Amino acid sequence: MKTLQHLITQPLSQHWVGDGFPVRTLFDYRHFGETISPFLLFDYAGPYDFPPTTQKLGVGEHPHRGFSTVTIVYSGQVQHRDSTGAGGIIGPGDVQWMNAGSGVVHEEFHTPQFAQQGGRFEVVQLWVNSPARQKMSAPSYQAITAAMIPEIPLPNEAGQVRVIAGDWHQLCGPAQSFTPMNVWDLRLRGQTQLPIPAAHSAAIAVLDGIVVIDGTEVSAGQVAILSQEGADLELRALEDAKVLVLSGQVLNEPIAGRGPFVMNTMAEIHTAITDYQSGKMGHLP
């Protein structure tokens, strides 16, 4: 059985990414890079109530290289477009999995419809590292609607789990990744056992409610980092809980990052900056 190794508690204060994403960074690779590999960063935007507006809210054109951004929408709507010509709208229950690869430029804004209506906005964005051999792959984009994500009831009416990536007892999620990993969106109102593979890193992010992990209470806004040793985990909700479960095969590769780029060496970071500045990552029309 996996055990609790770290409990991350971040301040409740939020910072703004652009003018549309009030974000708390629950973890990042600078502090837990090897422990949470292949996951690099967890940004939690909201919950936040936006008033109706005619303004275009979000974050404008910016680049990425060397990893994937994974955007999970709980409420609200996000409109995305990038320099490959990909893009679209993701709403409640939808997921966007964008492999930046060798370099992509994109923007993310609230949809005009959501901006005009206003309402609750709650979004998670993960950064998922790519192995060295795939960091310069061609950029790619996966638009995953809520209808594409299997939802499974847990035994004893303990809740339900949506399998975004990886598998839950051999039922596979639609997201494709370079290395083995699980991304599970869990609603828990009882006790269940998570089938986390041996040798996977694992992080349990509680977005709402309270759960018990290895005898410790974990509340909304906290992230439990588990041991890489052992398999499976007993998880019990003290009250109705919304939890995002991340686990993955550890890459065991050096991590070098600056701003929107994550590579293996600082020399590669300097090359990424030069390539972006010279237009090699493309432009938005």
C-alpha angles and dihedrals in degrees: 000000000000118000135211112264105167135009111206117204115181125192116270090236117109132213124209124244102200109322098297107056119065098193140192113191103219094186140348139190095253090075105022105020099132094034096055099031127176088030114079107177142004117204116184113198112196152294082222132152112224119199118227113278142166091218122110103243125193140061124308133222114328136150137240135187136177104023145044128261113217116196119193117188119207096168135355128032133272126197117204136185131170143189093266090063093253123128146110146156124296121194137173111333094009127120132204117202111188120181105205091193113165091358143312136183118214146159133214124202139162110263114257089242094055092043092052094047097038122200145132116344121194122161136158122207120192128190110215117194122233121219115254092256091058102039092096095041120128112280115257138182134213119195106197117187124204089250090060094056115087115230118203128192114232121234118270092021089285093147136272139282130213113209107216097164135003121012142295110208090334095313104123130214122226100243116102120213135180094238133028113281143143128224111183126179104207134192108192131186100156139014128307142161117241112217096222111167122241114263092023118126110233139197127182113202115193111207097172136008130010129287134182118233120181090339095311126111113234117195137196111298094024127110124208114210111204133205118270088222120082132028133254129012135226111228124186128184119218088190133003105303139193111208136176113208119201126184133159151158108277113244097208090206129126117267121216119174142169124174110311096355129083119181137144101262137028089238088062089049091054089050090051091053091049092047092051093047091050093051098250092131092058133238138259113253 
